[in-house]
Amino acid sequence: MSDVRWIKITTDIFDDEKIQLIESMPEGDTLIVIWFKLLVLAGKQNYSGVLALGDKIFYTEEMLTTVFRRKATTVKLALKTFEQFSMIAFVDGAVTIPNWEKHQNIDGLEKIRQQTRKRVARHRQKQKALVAGQELKLECNVTEALPVTDSNGQV
């Protein structure tokens, strides 16, 4: 699972023709909820839009029925509808979201990963220095320290 806890939803999602067509269907609101649940599940997995439990077990229709807490007939209808509208695809038995990068900012994810690597490296360096009894040279983001006066020192 991923440490990323967001997916990208645009404010004009309900202007999308596919979403409008789905909304107009019987149980349209339920299908939209299932669509969002699919996106969230794919976001949690962070496996390039492939719905998988780990890296070897792909979600089945029955598993999605259980995880989404919906009737099997409704999940089946949703998956069939999403496939017809090319919102999902079945690849070797796995449910995939073809335009995943539309819903997950891939560049942003890479930036987060780089920042995390740097932060972890700094933390490990700090721990090693503490163990070795070395004095730490810390970086500071403060560019200038103002002198404390009566006017700016009171809270």
N, C-alpha and C positions, 0 to 999 in steps of 0.2 A: 504494500500500500504506500501511498504517497503522503508526504508532509504537506502538500499543496491542498488547501481547503477551499478552493473556489473554482468555478467555471465561468465562462464568459457568456452572458445573456445580453443581447442588445435590447434597447428600449422599444425598438420597432418590431419585435418578434411577432406581435399579434397583427401586424400588417403583412406578414409573409403569407403568400397565397396558400401554401400547404397547410399552415396553421389555421387559416380561415376556413379552408375546406374541411379540415378535421373538426373544428369547432362546430360546424353546421351539421355534423353527423349525429345520429343517435349515440348517446354516451360520449359525445365529443369532449366535454369537460374532463371526463375520466381518462380519455385517451391523451389529452394534453398533460394531465398529471402524470400518467405513465411515461410520456415523453421526457418530462423533466426528471423523473426518477431514473430513467435510462441515462440521461446526461450526467446526473449526480453520481450514479454508480460508476460510470466510465471515468468521471473525474476522480473519484476515490481510488480507483484502480490505477489510474495514470499509466495505462498500457496502450497508448496511442489509439484510443477509441475502441479497443477490443474488450468485450465484457468477459473477464476471466476471473476465476477465484484462484489466486496464485498465478503461476505461469503455465499451468498444464490443464486445469479444469475449466472448461468454458461453460458459461451459464446456459442452461437449457430453459425451455419455455416453462417447465414445471418449477425449476429453481426460481425463476423470475416471479412466478405466481406467488410463491412462498415469501420471497424477499419483499415484494411490493405489497403483500397482503391484499391481493385482488383475486377475483374469480378467474378461473382458468380460461373460460370463454372470452372474458374481457381482455386478458393479456394476449390471447391468441389473435383476437380481432385487432388489437393495437399493433402487434408485430407485423401482421399481414398488411395493415394499412401503411405503416411506416416503410415497409419494404416496397410497396407499390409506389410510394412517393419518393423513393430513393433516399430516405432519411436514415435507413439502416440497410445493411447487407449481410447475408449469411455467407461466410467464407469458411469452408471446411468444417461446417457445423457450428461455427462461432458467430455470435451476433457482433457486428462491428458498426461503428458510426463512421461512414466514409469521409465526411468533411470535418473530422475531429478538430483540426486546427482552427476551424471557425468558432468552436466552443471552448477551446483551451489555448491560451496565449503561449505558444511554444517558445518564443523568444524570452518572454517573461519567466518561464520555468527555468530556462538555462541560466538566466541572470540570478535567480534565487539559488540555484545549485552552486554557482560560482561564489556567491556571497557566503553560503553555508560552508563551502570548502575553506575559504579564507578565515572565517570565524573559528572554525574547528582547529585549523592550523595555529592560529594565535593562541587559542585556549590551551592546546597541547604544549606549545612553546612556554607559556606561562607556568604550566604545571611542572614541566621539566626544570625550569629555572628555580621554582620554589623547592623542589626536591634537592637540587644541587646547592641550595643556599645562596644562589646568586641574586644580586639586586636586579630588579626588573626595570627596564627602561620602557615606560608606557608612553604610547602615543596619545596626544591630547588634541581634541578638536577645538579647544579654546584659542581664538586668535589674539585676544587682548583681554587683560584683566583691568577692570575699572577700579580706581581707588574708592574706598568706602567713604562717603560724606554724609552729612546729616540728611540731605535731601534724597539720596538713593539708598541709604542703609537702613531706613525704617520700613517695617512691614506693616 
